């Protein structure tokens, strides 16, 4: 997998919190723990989790959108990376709208205070 992605082994091992010794001798027969698996998926988001856990299927996802067979219906499902990216954009848009509304509210409150002071 790391060869396919052109990642240096030692760099990859460090990023996922293990050493190369995990892949030598008796350690090769020991399954990876859930933290290591989560770190691998975080480091290489397009890795196919099914392949990572079972060795079945394609090593890498073909795209950020996969088609899942659901009986006679095809359902399009976005990958977590795509969803996070979309959510981040939506969150940024909402933050901008909130900022605008807060500024508008402040301006309206200032106008109200000016009108109250003018009446006094």
Phi and psi restraints in degrees (range 20) as a CNS / XPLOR table:
assign (resid 1 and name C) (resid 2 and name N)
       (resid 2 and name CA) (resid 2 and name C) 1.0 -69.6 20.0 2
assign (resid 2 and name N) (resid 2 and name CA)
       (resid 2 and name C) (resid 3 and name N) 1.0 -28.1 20.0 2
assign (resid 2 and name C) (resid 3 and name N)
       (resid 3 and name CA) (resid 3 and name C) 1.0 -66.6 20.0 2
assign (resid 3 and name N) (resid 3 and name CA)
       (resid 3 and name C) (resid 4 and name N) 1.0 -41.3 20.0 2
assign (resid 3 and name C) (resid 4 and name N)
       (resid 4 and name CA) (resid 4 and name C) 1.0 -61.7 20.0 2
assign (resid 4 and name N) (resid 4 and name CA)
       (resid 4 and name C) (resid 5 and name N) 1.0 -36.8 20.0 2
assign (resid 4 and name C) (resid 5 and name N)
       (resid 5 and name CA) (resid 5 and name C) 1.0 -90.6 20.0 2
assign (resid 5 and name N) (resid 5 and name CA)
       (resid 5 and name C) (resid 6 and name N) 1.0 1.7 20.0 2
assign (resid 5 and name C) (resid 6 and name N)
       (resid 6 and name CA) (resid 6 and name C) 1.0 57.5 20.0 2
assign (resid 6 and name N) (resid 6 and name CA)
       (resid 6 and name C) (resid 7 and name N) 1.0 47.2 20.0 2
assign (resid 6 and name C) (resid 7 and name N)
       (resid 7 and name CA) (resid 7 and name C) 1.0 -110.3 20.0 2
assign (resid 7 and name N) (resid 7 and name CA)
       (resid 7 and name C) (resid 8 and name N) 1.0 134.3 20.0 2
assign (resid 7 and name C) (resid 8 and name N)
       (resid 8 and name CA) (resid 8 and name C) 1.0 -68.5 20.0 2
assign (resid 8 and name N) (resid 8 and name CA)
       (resid 8 and name C) (resid 9 and name N) 1.0 136.7 20.0 2
assign (resid 8 and name C) (resid 9 and name N)
       (resid 9 and name CA) (resid 9 and name C) 1.0 -56.8 20.0 2
assign (resid 9 and name N) (resid 9 and name CA)
       (resid 9 and name C) (resid 10 and name N) 1.0 -51.0 20.0 2
assign (resid 9 and name C) (resid 10 and name N)
       (resid 10 and name CA) (resid 10 and name C) 1.0 -62.2 20.0 2
assign (resid 10 and name N) (resid 10 and name CA)
       (resid 10 and name C) (resid 11 and name N) 1.0 -38.7 20.0 2
assign (resid 10 and name C) (resid 11 and name N)
       (resid 11 and name CA) (resid 11 and name C) 1.0 -63.0 20.0 2
assign (resid 11 and name N) (resid 11 and name CA)
       (resid 11 and name C) (resid 12 and name N) 1.0 -44.6 20.0 2
assign (resid 11 and name C) (resid 12 and name N)
       (resid 12 and name CA) (resid 12 and name C) 1.0 -63.4 20.0 2
assign (resid 12 and name N) (resid 12 and name CA)
       (resid 12 and name C) (resid 13 and name N) 1.0 -48.1 20.0 2
assign (resid 12 and name C) (resid 13 and name N)
       (resid 13 and name CA) (resid 13 and name C) 1.0 -58.3 20.0 2
assign (resid 13 and name N) (resid 13 and name CA)
       (resid 13 and name C) (resid 14 and name N) 1.0 -42.5 20.0 2
assign (resid 13 and name C) (resid 14 and name N)
       (resid 14 and name CA) (resid 14 and name C) 1.0 -63.3 20.0 2
assign (resid 14 and name N) (resid 14 and name CA)
       (resid 14 and name C) (resid 15 and name N) 1.0 -43.5 20.0 2
assign (resid 14 and name C) (resid 15 and name N)
       (resid 15 and name CA) (resid 15 and name C) 1.0 -65.8 20.0 2
assign (resid 15 and name N) (resid 15 and name CA)
       (resid 15 and name C) (resid 16 and name N) 1.0 -31.0 20.0 2
assign (resid 15 and name C) (resid 16 and name N)
       (resid 16 and name CA) (resid 16 and name C) 1.0 -96.6 20.0 2
assign (resid 16 and name N) (resid 16 and name CA)
       (resid 16 and name C) (resid 17 and name N) 1.0 0.6 20.0 2
assign (resid 16 and name C) (resid 17 and name N)
       (resid 17 and name CA) (resid 17 and name C) 1.0 83.5 20.0 2
assign (resid 17 and name N) (resid 17 and name CA)
       (resid 17 and name C) (resid 18 and name N) 1.0 28.3 20.0 2
assign (resid 17 and name C) (resid 18 and name N)
       (resid 18 and name CA) (resid 18 and name C) 1.0 -133.3 20.0 2
assign (resid 18 and name N) (resid 18 and name CA)
       (resid 18 and name C) (resid 19 and name N) 1.0 177.8 20.0 2
assign (resid 18 and name C) (resid 19 and name N)
       (resid 19 and name CA) (resid 19 and name C) 1.0 -119.7 20.0 2
assign (resid 19 and name N) (resid 19 and name CA)
       (resid 19 and name C) (resid 20 and name N) 1.0 167.3 20.0 2
assign (resid 19 and name C) (resid 20 and name N)
       (resid 20 and name CA) (resid 20 and name C) 1.0 -63.5 20.0 2
assign (resid 20 and name N) (resid 20 and name CA)
       (resid 20 and name C) (resid 21 and name N) 1.0 -21.3 20.0 2
assign (resid 20 and name C) (resid 21 and name N)
       (resid 21 and name CA) (resid 21 and name C) 1.0 -63.8 20.0 2
assign (resid 21 and name N) (resid 21 and name CA)
       (resid 21 and name C) (resid 22 and name N) 1.0 -19.3 20.0 2
assign (resid 21 and name C) (resid 22 and name N)
       (resid 22 and name CA) (resid 22 and name C) 1.0 -66.1 20.0 2
assign (resid 22 and name N) (resid 22 and name CA)
       (resid 22 and name C) (resid 23 and name N) 1.0 -13.4 20.0 2
assign (resid 22 and name C) (resid 23 and name N)
       (resid 23 and name CA) (resid 23 and name C) 1.0 -116.8 20.0 2
assign (resid 23 and name N) (resid 23 and name CA)
       (resid 23 and name C) (resid 24 and name N) 1.0 21.1 20.0 2
assign (resid 23 and name C) (resid 24 and name N)
       (resid 24 and name CA) (resid 24 and name C) 1.0 -127.4 20.0 2
assign (resid 24 and name N) (resid 24 and name CA)
       (resid 24 and name C) (resid 25 and name N) 1.0 151.3 20.0 2
assign (resid 24 and name C) (resid 25 and name N)
       (resid 25 and name CA) (resid 25 and name C) 1.0 57.3 20.0 2
assign (resid 25 and name N) (resid 25 and name CA)
       (resid 25 and name C) (resid 26 and name N) 1.0 -140.4 20.0 2
assign (resid 25 and name C) (resid 26 and name N)
       (resid 26 and name CA) (resid 26 and name C) 1.0 -62.0 20.0 2
assign (resid 26 and name N) (resid 26 and name CA)
       (resid 26 and name C) (resid 27 and name N) 1.0 -29.2 20.0 2
assign (resid 26 and name C) (resid 27 and name N)
       (resid 27 and name CA) (resid 27 and name C) 1.0 -61.4 20.0 2
assign (resid 27 and name N) (resid 27 and name CA)
       (resid 27 and name C) (resid 28 and name N) 1.0 -25.0 20.0 2
assign (resid 27 and name C) (resid 28 and name N)
       (resid 28 and name CA) (resid 28 and name C) 1.0 -61.2 20.0 2
assign (resid 28 and name N) (resid 28 and name CA)
       (resid 28 and name C) (resid 29 and name N) 1.0 -26.9 20.0 2
assign (resid 28 and name C) (resid 29 and name N)
       (resid 29 and name CA) (resid 29 and name C) 1.0 -88.4 20.0 2
assign (resid 29 and name N) (resid 29 and name CA)
       (resid 29 and name C) (resid 30 and name N) 1.0 -3.3 20.0 2
assign (resid 29 and name C) (resid 30 and name N)
       (resid 30 and name CA) (resid 30 and name C) 1.0 -93.3 20.0 2
assign (resid 30 and name N) (resid 30 and name CA)
       (resid 30 and name C) (resid 31 and name N) 1.0 127.7 20.0 2
assign (resid 30 and name C) (resid 31 and name N)
       (resid 31 and name CA) (resid 31 and name C) 1.0 -66.7 20.0 2
assign (resid 31 and name N) (resid 31 and name CA)
       (resid 31 and name C) (resid 32 and name N) 1.0 152.4 20.0 2
assign (resid 31 and name C) (resid 32 and name N)
       (resid 32 and name CA) (resid 32 and name C) 1.0 -72.1 20.0 2
assign (resid 32 and name N) (resid 32 and name CA)
       (resid 32 and name C) (resid 33 and name N) 1.0 146.7 20.0 2
assign (resid 32 and name C) (resid 33 and name N)
       (resid 33 and name CA) (resid 33 and name C) 1.0 -80.7 20.0 2
assign (resid 33 and name N) (resid 33 and name CA)
       (resid 33 and name C) (resid 34 and name N) 1.0 167.7 20.0 2
assign (resid 33 and name C) (resid 34 and name N)
       (resid 34 and name CA) (resid 34 and name C) 1.0 -63.5 20.0 2
assign (resid 34 and name N) (resid 34 and name CA)
       (resid 34 and name C) (resid 35 and name N) 1.0 -33.3 20.0 2
assign (resid 34 and name C) (resid 35 and name N)
       (resid 35 and name CA) (resid 35 and name C) 1.0 -64.3 20.0 2
assign (resid 35 and name N) (resid 35 and name CA)
       (resid 35 and name C) (resid 36 and name N) 1.0 -43.3 20.0 2
assign (resid 35 and name C) (resid 36 and name N)
       (resid 36 and name CA) (resid 36 and name C) 1.0 -64.4 20.0 2
assign (resid 36 and name N) (resid 36 and name CA)
       (resid 36 and name C) (resid 37 and name N) 1.0 -42.0 20.0 2
assign (resid 36 and name C) (resid 37 and name N)
       (resid 37 and name CA) (resid 37 and name C) 1.0 -62.5 20.0 2
assign (resid 37 and name N) (resid 37 and name CA)
       (resid 37 and name C) (resid 38 and name N) 1.0 -44.2 20.0 2
assign (resid 37 and name C) (resid 38 and name N)
       (resid 38 and name CA) (resid 38 and name C) 1.0 -62.5 20.0 2
assign (resid 38 and name N) (resid 38 and name CA)
       (resid 38 and name C) (resid 39 and name N) 1.0 -39.8 20.0 2
assign (resid 38 and name C) (resid 39 and name N)
       (resid 39 and name CA) (resid 39 and name C) 1.0 -65.0 20.0 2
assign (resid 39 and name N) (resid 39 and name CA)
       (resid 39 and name C) (resid 40 and name N) 1.0 -37.9 20.0 2
assign (resid 39 and name C) (resid 40 and name N)
       (resid 40 and name CA) (resid 40 and name C) 1.0 -63.4 20.0 2
assign (resid 40 and name N) (resid 40 and name CA)
       (resid 40 and name C) (resid 41 and name N) 1.0 -46.4 20.0 2
assign (resid 40 and name C) (resid 41 and name N)
       (resid 41 and name CA) (resid 41 and name C) 1.0 -64.0 20.0 2
assign (resid 41 and name N) (resid 41 and name CA)
       (resid 41 and name C) (resid 42 and name N) 1.0 -36.8 20.0 2
assign (resid 41 and name C) (resid 42 and name N)
       (resid 42 and name CA) (resid 42 and name C) 1.0 -68.1 20.0 2
assign (resid 42 and name N) (resid 42 and name CA)
       (resid 42 and name C) (resid 43 and name N) 1.0 -37.2 20.0 2
assign (resid 42 and name C) (resid 43 and name N)
       (resid 43 and name CA) (resid 43 and name C) 1.0 -76.1 20.0 2
assign (resid 43 and name N) (resid 43 and name CA)
       (resid 43 and name C) (resid 44 and name N) 1.0 -35.7 20.0 2
assign (resid 43 and name C) (resid 44 and name N)
       (resid 44 and name CA) (resid 44 and name C) 1.0 -126.9 20.0 2
assign (resid 44 and name N) (resid 44 and name CA)
       (resid 44 and name C) (resid 45 and name N) 1.0 82.0 20.0 2
assign (resid 44 and name C) (resid 45 and name N)
       (resid 45 and name CA) (resid 45 and name C) 1.0 -61.7 20.0 2
assign (resid 45 and name N) (resid 45 and name CA)
       (resid 45 and name C) (resid 46 and name N) 1.0 -22.4 20.0 2
assign (resid 45 and name C) (resid 46 and name N)
       (resid 46 and name CA) (resid 46 and name C) 1.0 -91.6 20.0 2
assign (resid 46 and name N) (resid 46 and name CA)
       (resid 46 and name C) (resid 47 and name N) 1.0 7.7 20.0 2
assign (resid 46 and name C) (resid 47 and name N)
       (resid 47 and name CA) (resid 47 and name C) 1.0 -69.5 20.0 2
assign (resid 47 and name N) (resid 47 and name CA)
       (resid 47 and name C) (resid 48 and name N) 1.0 141.0 20.0 2
assign (resid 47 and name C) (resid 48 and name N)
       (resid 48 and name CA) (resid 48 and name C) 1.0 -79.2 20.0 2
assign (resid 48 and name N) (resid 48 and name CA)
       (resid 48 and name C) (resid 49 and name N) 1.0 112.7 20.0 2
assign (resid 48 and name C) (resid 49 and name N)
       (resid 49 and name CA) (resid 49 and name C) 1.0 -57.6 20.0 2
assign (resid 49 and name N) (resid 49 and name CA)
       (resid 49 and name C) (resid 50 and name N) 1.0 -35.1 20.0 2
assign (resid 49 and name C) (resid 50 and name N)
       (resid 50 and name CA) (resid 50 and name C) 1.0 -62.0 20.0 2
assign (resid 50 and name N) (resid 50 and name CA)
       (resid 50 and name C) (resid 51 and name N) 1.0 -45.0 20.0 2
assign (resid 50 and name C) (resid 51 and name N)
       (resid 51 and name CA) (resid 51 and name C) 1.0 -63.1 20.0 2
assign (resid 51 and name N) (resid 51 and name CA)
       (resid 51 and name C) (resid 52 and name N) 1.0 -42.3 20.0 2
assign (resid 51 and name C) (resid 52 and name N)
       (resid 52 and name CA) (resid 52 and name C) 1.0 -61.8 20.0 2
assign (resid 52 and name N) (resid 52 and name CA)
       (resid 52 and name C) (resid 53 and name N) 1.0 -40.5 20.0 2
assign (resid 52 and name C) (resid 53 and name N)
       (resid 53 and name CA) (resid 53 and name C) 1.0 -84.1 20.0 2
assign (resid 53 and name N) (resid 53 and name CA)
       (resid 53 and name C) (resid 54 and name N) 1.0 -36.2 20.0 2
assign (resid 53 and name C) (resid 54 and name N)
       (resid 54 and name CA) (resid 54 and name C) 1.0 -118.7 20.0 2
assign (resid 54 and name N) (resid 54 and name CA)
       (resid 54 and name C) (resid 55 and name N) 1.0 -18.5 20.0 2
assign (resid 54 and name C) (resid 55 and name N)
       (resid 55 and name CA) (resid 55 and name C) 1.0 84.1 20.0 2
assign (resid 55 and name N) (resid 55 and name CA)
       (resid 55 and name C) (resid 56 and name N) 1.0 0.9 20.0 2
assign (resid 55 and name C) (resid 56 and name N)
       (resid 56 and name CA) (resid 56 and name C) 1.0 -93.4 20.0 2
assign (resid 56 and name N) (resid 56 and name CA)
       (resid 56 and name C) (resid 57 and name N) 1.0 149.7 20.0 2
assign (resid 56 and name C) (resid 57 and name N)
       (resid 57 and name CA) (resid 57 and name C) 1.0 83.8 20.0 2
assign (resid 57 and name N) (resid 57 and name CA)
       (resid 57 and name C) (resid 58 and name N) 1.0 -170.3 20.0 2
assign (resid 57 and name C) (resid 58 and name N)
       (resid 58 and name CA) (resid 58 and name C) 1.0 -77.5 20.0 2
assign (resid 58 and name N) (resid 58 and name CA)
       (resid 58 and name C) (resid 59 and name N) 1.0 145.3 20.0 2
assign (resid 58 and name C) (resid 59 and name N)
       (resid 59 and name CA) (resid 59 and name C) 1.0 -65.2 20.0 2
assign (resid 59 and name N) (resid 59 and name CA)
       (resid 59 and name C) (resid 60 and name N) 1.0 -43.8 20.0 2
assign (resid 59 and name C) (resid 60 and name N)
       (resid 60 and name CA) (resid 60 and name C) 1.0 -116.1 20.0 2
assign (resid 60 and name N) (resid 60 and name CA)
       (resid 60 and name C) (resid 61 and name N) 1.0 148.1 20.0 2
assign (resid 60 and name C) (resid 61 and name N)
       (resid 61 and name CA) (resid 61 and name C) 1.0 -69.9 20.0 2
assign (resid 61 and name N) (resid 61 and name CA)
       (resid 61 and name C) (resid 62 and name N) 1.0 144.0 20.0 2
assign (resid 61 and name C) (resid 62 and name N)
       (resid 62 and name CA) (resid 62 and name C) 1.0 -71.6 20.0 2
assign (resid 62 and name N) (resid 62 and name CA)
       (resid 62 and name C) (resid 63 and name N) 1.0 -33.0 20.0 2
assign (resid 62 and name C) (resid 63 and name N)
       (resid 63 and name CA) (resid 63 and name C) 1.0 -155.2 20.0 2
assign (resid 63 and name N) (resid 63 and name CA)
       (resid 63 and name C) (resid 64 and name N) 1.0 -179.8 20.0 2
assign (resid 63 and name C) (resid 64 and name N)
       (resid 64 and name CA) (resid 64 and name C) 1.0 -79.0 20.0 2
assign (resid 64 and name N) (resid 64 and name CA)
       (resid 64 and name C) (resid 65 and name N) 1.0 -8.2 20.0 2
assign (resid 64 and name C) (resid 65 and name N)
       (resid 65 and name CA) (resid 65 and name C) 1.0 -123.1 20.0 2
assign (resid 65 and name N) (resid 65 and name CA)
       (resid 65 and name C) (resid 66 and name N) 1.0 126.9 20.0 2
assign (resid 65 and name C) (resid 66 and name N)
       (resid 66 and name CA) (resid 66 and name C) 1.0 -114.2 20.0 2
assign (resid 66 and name N) (resid 66 and name CA)
       (resid 66 and name C) (resid 67 and name N) 1.0 152.0 20.0 2
assign (resid 66 and name C) (resid 67 and name N)
       (resid 67 and name CA) (resid 67 and name C) 1.0 -103.5 20.0 2
assign (resid 67 and name N) (resid 67 and name CA)
       (resid 67 and name C) (resid 68 and name N) 1.0 127.1 20.0 2
assign (resid 67 and name C) (resid 68 and name N)
       (resid 68 and name CA) (resid 68 and name C) 1.0 -109.2 20.0 2
assign (resid 68 and name N) (resid 68 and name CA)
       (resid 68 and name C) (resid 69 and name N) 1.0 129.6 20.0 2
assign (resid 68 and name C) (resid 69 and name N)
       (resid 69 and name CA) (resid 69 and name C) 1.0 -75.6 20.0 2
assign (resid 69 and name N) (resid 69 and name CA)
       (resid 69 and name C) (resid 70 and name N) 1.0 129.0 20.0 2
assign (resid 69 and name C) (resid 70 and name N)
       (resid 70 and name CA) (resid 70 and name C) 1.0 -135.1 20.0 2
assign (resid 70 and name N) (resid 70 and name CA)
       (resid 70 and name C) (resid 71 and name N) 1.0 85.1 20.0 2
assign (resid 70 and name C) (resid 71 and name N)
       (resid 71 and name CA) (resid 71 and name C) 1.0 64.4 20.0 2
assign (resid 71 and name N) (resid 71 and name CA)
       (resid 71 and name C) (resid 72 and name N) 1.0 -125.4 20.0 2
assign (resid 71 and name C) (resid 72 and name N)
       (resid 72 and name CA) (resid 72 and name C) 1.0 -90.1 20.0 2
assign (resid 72 and name N) (resid 72 and name CA)
       (resid 72 and name C) (resid 73 and name N) 1.0 -4.1 20.0 2
assign (resid 72 and name C) (resid 73 and name N)
       (resid 73 and name CA) (resid 73 and name C) 1.0 -104.5 20.0 2
assign (resid 73 and name N) (resid 73 and name CA)
       (resid 73 and name C) (resid 74 and name N) 1.0 144.2 20.0 2
assign (resid 73 and name C) (resid 74 and name N)
       (resid 74 and name CA) (resid 74 and name C) 1.0 -100.9 20.0 2
assign (resid 74 and name N) (resid 74 and name CA)
       (resid 74 and name C) (resid 75 and name N) 1.0 130.8 20.0 2
assign (resid 74 and name C) (resid 75 and name N)
       (resid 75 and name CA) (resid 75 and name C) 1.0 -116.2 20.0 2
assign (resid 75 and name N) (resid 75 and name CA)
       (resid 75 and name C) (resid 76 and name N) 1.0 128.6 20.0 2
assign (resid 75 and name C) (resid 76 and name N)
       (resid 76 and name CA) (resid 76 and name C) 1.0 -90.3 20.0 2
assign (resid 76 and name N) (resid 76 and name CA)
       (resid 76 and name C) (resid 77 and name N) 1.0 127.0 20.0 2
assign (resid 76 and name C) (resid 77 and name N)
       (resid 77 and name CA) (resid 77 and name C) 1.0 -123.9 20.0 2
assign (resid 77 and name N) (resid 77 and name CA)
       (resid 77 and name C) (resid 78 and name N) 1.0 130.9 20.0 2
assign (resid 77 and name C) (resid 78 and name N)
       (resid 78 and name CA) (resid 78 and name C) 1.0 -84.9 20.0 2
assign (resid 78 and name N) (resid 78 and name CA)
       (resid 78 and name C) (resid 79 and name N) 1.0 147.7 20.0 2
assign (resid 78 and name C) (resid 79 and name N)
       (resid 79 and name CA) (resid 79 and name C) 1.0 -72.1 20.0 2
assign (resid 79 and name N) (resid 79 and name CA)
       (resid 79 and name C) (resid 80 and name N) 1.0 158.9 20.0 2
assign (resid 79 and name C) (resid 80 and name N)
       (resid 80 and name CA) (resid 80 and name C) 1.0 -56.6 20.0 2
assign (resid 80 and name N) (resid 80 and name CA)
       (resid 80 and name C) (resid 81 and name N) 1.0 -35.2 20.0 2
assign (resid 80 and name C) (resid 81 and name N)
       (resid 81 and name CA) (resid 81 and name C) 1.0 -64.1 20.0 2
assign (resid 81 and name N) (resid 81 and name CA)
       (resid 81 and name C) (resid 82 and name N) 1.0 -43.6 20.0 2
assign (resid 81 and name C) (resid 82 and name N)
       (resid 82 and name CA) (resid 82 and name C) 1.0 -65.0 20.0 2
assign (resid 82 and name N) (resid 82 and name CA)
       (resid 82 and name C) (resid 83 and name N) 1.0 -42.2 20.0 2
assign (resid 82 and name C) (resid 83 and name N)
       (resid 83 and name CA) (resid 83 and name C) 1.0 -63.6 20.0 2
assign (resid 83 and name N) (resid 83 and name CA)
       (resid 83 and name C) (resid 84 and name N) 1.0 -42.2 20.0 2
assign (resid 83 and name C) (resid 84 and name N)
       (resid 84 and name CA) (resid 84 and name C) 1.0 -63.1 20.0 2
assign (resid 84 and name N) (resid 84 and name CA)
       (resid 84 and name C) (resid 85 and name N) 1.0 -43.5 20.0 2
assign (resid 84 and name C) (resid 85 and name N)
       (resid 85 and name CA) (resid 85 and name C) 1.0 -60.9 20.0 2
assign (resid 85 and name N) (resid 85 and name CA)
       (resid 85 and name C) (resid 86 and name N) 1.0 -44.6 20.0 2
assign (resid 85 and name C) (resid 86 and name N)
       (resid 86 and name CA) (resid 86 and name C) 1.0 -64.2 20.0 2
assign (resid 86 and name N) (resid 86 and name CA)
       (resid 86 and name C) (resid 87 and name N) 1.0 -44.3 20.0 2
assign (resid 86 and name C) (resid 87 and name N)
       (resid 87 and name CA) (resid 87 and name C) 1.0 -62.1 20.0 2
assign (resid 87 and name N) (resid 87 and name CA)
       (resid 87 and name C) (resid 88 and name N) 1.0 -41.2 20.0 2
assign (resid 87 and name C) (resid 88 and name N)
       (resid 88 and name CA) (resid 88 and name C) 1.0 -61.1 20.0 2
assign (resid 88 and name N) (resid 88 and name CA)
       (resid 88 and name C) (resid 89 and name N) 1.0 -41.6 20.0 2
assign (resid 88 and name C) (resid 89 and name N)
       (resid 89 and name CA) (resid 89 and name C) 1.0 -65.4 20.0 2
assign (resid 89 and name N) (resid 89 and name CA)
       (resid 89 and name C) (resid 90 and name N) 1.0 -44.7 20.0 2
assign (resid 89 and name C) (resid 90 and name N)
       (resid 90 and name CA) (resid 90 and name C) 1.0 -62.6 20.0 2
assign (resid 90 and name N) (resid 90 and name CA)
       (resid 90 and name C) (resid 91 and name N) 1.0 -40.9 20.0 2
assign (resid 90 and name C) (resid 91 and name N)
       (resid 91 and name CA) (resid 91 and name C) 1.0 -62.1 20.0 2
assign (resid 91 and name N) (resid 91 and name CA)
       (resid 91 and name C) (resid 92 and name N) 1.0 -42.8 20.0 2
assign (resid 91 and name C) (resid 92 and name N)
       (resid 92 and name CA) (resid 92 and name C) 1.0 -63.2 20.0 2
assign (resid 92 and name N) (resid 92 and name CA)
       (resid 92 and name C) (resid 93 and name N) 1.0 -42.7 20.0 2
assign (resid 92 and name C) (resid 93 and name N)
       (resid 93 and name CA) (resid 93 and name C) 1.0 -60.8 20.0 2
assign (resid 93 and name N) (resid 93 and name CA)
       (resid 93 and name C) (resid 94 and name N) 1.0 -43.0 20.0 2
assign (resid 93 and name C) (resid 94 and name N)
       (resid 94 and name CA) (resid 94 and name C) 1.0 -66.0 20.0 2
assign (resid 94 and name N) (resid 94 and name CA)
       (resid 94 and name C) (resid 95 and name N) 1.0 -38.5 20.0 2
assign (resid 94 and name C) (resid 95 and name N)
       (resid 95 and name CA) (resid 95 and name C) 1.0 -60.8 20.0 2
assign (resid 95 and name N) (resid 95 and name CA)
       (resid 95 and name C) (resid 96 and name N) 1.0 -41.7 20.0 2
assign (resid 95 and name C) (resid 96 and name N)
       (resid 96 and name CA) (resid 96 and name C) 1.0 -63.8 20.0 2
assign (resid 96 and name N) (resid 96 and name CA)
       (resid 96 and name C) (resid 97 and name N) 1.0 -41.9 20.0 2
assign (resid 96 and name C) (resid 97 and name N)
       (resid 97 and name CA) (resid 97 and name C) 1.0 -64.4 20.0 2
assign (resid 97 and name N) (resid 97 and name CA)
       (resid 97 and name C) (resid 98 and name N) 1.0 -42.0 20.0 2
assign (resid 97 and name C) (resid 98 and name N)
       (resid 98 and name CA) (resid 98 and name C) 1.0 -61.6 20.0 2
assign (resid 98 and name N) (resid 98 and name CA)
       (resid 98 and name C) (resid 99 and name N) 1.0 -44.3 20.0 2
assign (resid 98 and name C) (resid 99 and name N)
       (resid 99 and name CA) (resid 99 and name C) 1.0 -60.1 20.0 2
assign (resid 99 and name N) (resid 99 and name CA)
       (resid 99 and name C) (resid 100 and name N) 1.0 -45.0 20.0 2
assign (resid 99 and name C) (resid 100 and name N)
       (resid 100 and name CA) (resid 100 and name C) 1.0 -60.8 20.0 2
assign (resid 100 and name N) (resid 100 and name CA)
       (resid 100 and name C) (resid 101 and name N) 1.0 -45.8 20.0 2
assign (resid 100 and name C) (resid 101 and name N)
       (resid 101 and name CA) (resid 101 and name C) 1.0 -65.6 20.0 2
assign (resid 101 and name N) (resid 101 and name CA)
       (resid 101 and name C) (resid 102 and name N) 1.0 -37.4 20.0 2
assign (resid 101 and name C) (resid 102 and name N)
       (resid 102 and name CA) (resid 102 and name C) 1.0 -63.8 20.0 2
assign (resid 102 and name N) (resid 102 and name CA)
       (resid 102 and name C) (resid 103 and name N) 1.0 -41.2 20.0 2
assign (resid 102 and name C) (resid 103 and name N)
       (resid 103 and name CA) (resid 103 and name C) 1.0 -65.0 20.0 2
assign (resid 103 and name N) (resid 103 and name CA)
       (resid 103 and name C) (resid 104 and name N) 1.0 -41.2 20.0 2
assign (resid 103 and name C) (resid 104 and name N)
       (resid 104 and name CA) (resid 104 and name C) 1.0 -63.1 20.0 2
assign (resid 104 and name N) (resid 104 and name CA)
       (resid 104 and name C) (resid 105 and name N) 1.0 -43.2 20.0 2
assign (resid 104 and name C) (resid 105 and name N)
       (resid 105 and name CA) (resid 105 and name C) 1.0 -63.4 20.0 2
assign (resid 105 and name N) (resid 105 and name CA)
       (resid 105 and name C) (resid 106 and name N) 1.0 -42.5 20.0 2
assign (resid 105 and name C) (resid 106 and name N)
       (resid 106 and name CA) (resid 106 and name C) 1.0 -60.4 20.0 2
assign (resid 106 and name N) (resid 106 and name CA)
       (resid 106 and name C) (resid 107 and name N) 1.0 -44.4 20.0 2
assign (resid 106 and name C) (resid 107 and name N)
       (resid 107 and name CA) (resid 107 and name C) 1.0 -63.0 20.0 2
assign (resid 107 and name N) (resid 107 and name CA)
       (resid 107 and name C) (resid 108 and name N) 1.0 -42.2 20.0 2
assign (resid 107 and name C) (resid 108 and name N)
       (resid 108 and name CA) (resid 108 and name C) 1.0 -64.0 20.0 2
assign (resid 108 and name N) (resid 108 and name CA)
       (resid 108 and name C) (resid 109 and name N) 1.0 -41.5 20.0 2
assign (resid 108 and name C) (resid 109 and name N)
       (resid 109 and name CA) (resid 109 and name C) 1.0 -63.6 20.0 2
assign (resid 109 and name N) (resid 109 and name CA)
       (resid 109 and name C) (resid 110 and name N) 1.0 -37.6 20.0 2
assign (resid 109 and name C) (resid 110 and name N)
       (resid 110 and name CA) (resid 110 and name C) 1.0 -64.8 20.0 2
assign (resid 110 and name N) (resid 110 and name CA)
       (resid 110 and name C) (resid 111 and name N) 1.0 -40.8 20.0 2
assign (resid 110 and name C) (resid 111 and name N)
       (resid 111 and name CA) (resid 111 and name C) 1.0 -63.9 20.0 2
assign (resid 111 and name N) (resid 111 and name CA)
       (resid 111 and name C) (resid 112 and name N) 1.0 -43.1 20.0 2
assign (resid 111 and name C) (resid 112 and name N)
       (resid 112 and name CA) (resid 112 and name C) 1.0 -60.6 20.0 2
assign (resid 112 and name N) (resid 112 and name CA)
       (resid 112 and name C) (resid 113 and name N) 1.0 -45.4 20.0 2
assign (resid 112 and name C) (resid 113 and name N)
       (resid 113 and name CA) (resid 113 and name C) 1.0 -63.7 20.0 2
assign (resid 113 and name N) (resid 113 and name CA)
       (resid 113 and name C) (resid 114 and name N) 1.0 -39.5 20.0 2
assign (resid 113 and name C) (resid 114 and name N)
       (resid 114 and name CA) (resid 114 and name C) 1.0 -63.0 20.0 2
assign (resid 114 and name N) (resid 114 and name CA)
       (resid 114 and name C) (resid 115 and name N) 1.0 -42.8 20.0 2
assign (resid 114 and name C) (resid 115 and name N)
       (resid 115 and name CA) (resid 115 and name C) 1.0 -66.4 20.0 2
assign (resid 115 and name N) (resid 115 and name CA)
       (resid 115 and name C) (resid 116 and name N) 1.0 -38.5 20.0 2
assign (resid 115 and name C) (resid 116 and name N)
       (resid 116 and name CA) (resid 116 and name C) 1.0 -64.7 20.0 2
assign (resid 116 and name N) (resid 116 and name CA)
       (resid 116 and name C) (resid 117 and name N) 1.0 -42.7 20.0 2
assign (resid 116 and name C) (resid 117 and name N)
       (resid 117 and name CA) (resid 117 and name C) 1.0 -67.0 20.0 2
assign (resid 117 and name N) (resid 117 and name CA)
       (resid 117 and name C) (resid 118 and name N) 1.0 -33.2 20.0 2
assign (resid 117 and name C) (resid 118 and name N)
       (resid 118 and name CA) (resid 118 and name C) 1.0 -68.7 20.0 2
assign (resid 118 and name N) (resid 118 and name CA)
       (resid 118 and name C) (resid 119 and name N) 1.0 -34.9 20.0 2
assign (resid 118 and name C) (resid 119 and name N)
       (resid 119 and name CA) (resid 119 and name C) 1.0 -72.6 20.0 2
assign (resid 119 and name N) (resid 119 and name CA)
       (resid 119 and name C) (resid 120 and name N) 1.0 -25.7 20.0 2
